[in-house]
Amino acid sequence: MDIKNLIKKSIEAKKNAYVPYSGFRVGSALMTKDGKIYTGCNIECASYSPTICAERTVISKAVSEGDREFVAIAICGDSGYTYPCGVCRQVIREFSKDIKIVIVKSENEYKEYSISDLLPHSFGPEDLKKK
């Protein structure tokens, strides 16, 4: 797994953020099981509630292209280490119990977590299966 490339892609994606209200840019890069990389950024709206985080943007892009098996996601914000919000953690968890989450401060400074580190005792699709 090429974590360095994923990190670079998340930093590049941050440049495309549409953040006229908060000014806080976030970029994300998502790697599929077969090594394909998608990128996304946060997109704000004047009425705020339709705003979408970079993590949900990139997952939406991948899912809309038919990919649903992810192994890693890198997240890069404008200040220090930027962690996914609760909603994004749940969306990430929807698609993988084993995904590596890379929180990027800079190209050479990052931290790695599992989704269970960031969302312990999570609820997922398997919880809805009839028993």
Stockholm file with secondary structure:
# STOCKHOLM 1.0

chainA/1-131         MDIKNLIKKSIEAKKNAYVPYSGFRVGSALMTKDGKIYTGCNIECASYSPTICAERTVISKAVSEGDREFVAIAICGDSGYTYPCGVCRQVIREFSKDIKIVIVKSENEYKEYSISDLLPHSFGPEDLKKK
#=GR chainA/1-131 SS CCHHHHHHHHHHHHTTCBCTTTCCCEEEEEEETTSCEEEEECBCCTTSTTCBCHHHHHHHHHHHTTCCCEEEEEEEESSSCCCCCHHHHHHHHHHCSSCEEEEEEETTEEEEEEHHHHSTTCCCGGGGSCC
#=GC SS_cons         CCHHHHHHHHHHHHTTCBCTTTCCCEEEEEEETTSCEEEEECBCCTTSTTCBCHHHHHHHHHHHTTCCCEEEEEEEESSSCCCCCHHHHHHHHHHCSSCEEEEEEETTEEEEEEHHHHSTTCCCGGGGSCC
//
